[in-house]
Amino acid sequence: MRTTETVITFRHSFVLSALDTPQPAGTYRLVIEEEEIPGLSFVAFRRTATLLHLPALSTTSDTHHVVQVDPVEWAAVVEADGRD
């Protein structure tokens, strides 16, 4: 198992099907979990989870949530925010 943690800053609010409400612009923590694919002659991994931590890092809140998001949908949202 390997875990990669990144942060991404959105300039605009965004919507994901895994969330009930639009999320405001800000910097968010994203964790990608992968597992090694056994039986290959080389090292390769497959993604097992894409986890978005809410709220944005700059937001003060008593509650924090981790939501599993679709990686294809996530990539489209990130790309759309970068086009504006």
N, C-alpha and C positions, 0 to 999 in steps of 0.2 A: 504494500500500500504506500502511496506517496500523496502528499498534500501540498498544493501550491496556493499561496495566499497573495492576492493583489488588491490594490485599491484603484478605483476608477472614479473620475469626476465627471458628472453630467452637468452640462450647461443649461439644460432644459428639463422640465418634469418629464416623467416617462411612465408608461403603463405596461404591466406584464400580466398575462392571464392568471398567474399564480397569486396575484395580489388583488385585494378588494378595491383599493383606491389608488389613484395616481400617486407616484412618489415625487417629492420636490427635487429640484436641482440640488446637487451637493456631491460630496465624496462618499463612496460606499465601499465596504469591504466585501470581497468575493473570494470564496474558497472553492478550489477544484480538487476533488478526490479522485484518484486513479488507482487501479490495481494492475499488477503485472500480469501479462498474458503468458501462462505457462506453456512449456513444450516447444517454444520456438528456438531457433539457433542464434537469435539475437534478442536483446532486451527491448520489449515493447509494452506499452501500457494502454488500457482502455479506461475511459472516463466512467466513473460510477455515480458521481454527484456533482452538481454545480449549485453552490449554496450562497445566497445573498443575505448579508447581515443588515438588519434594519433596526433603528432608523439610520440616516446618514451619520457619518462620524462627527460632524459638527453640531448635531442635534442633541440637546440635553433631554433625556427621557428616563423615566423610572423603569420602563420596560424595553426589552430588546427581543427581537425575533430573528429566527433563521428560517429562510424560505428556500425550498428547492425550486430552481427555475430550469426551464428547458434551455439547453445550451444554444440551440439554433435560434430560438426567439431572443435570447439574451444578445447574441451576436448581431442580430438585426436592429435591436434597440440601441446598442452601442454605436453601430454604423450610422443610424439615422441621426443620432445626437451630434456626431462628428460632421455631418453634411451641412448643418445649419450655420 
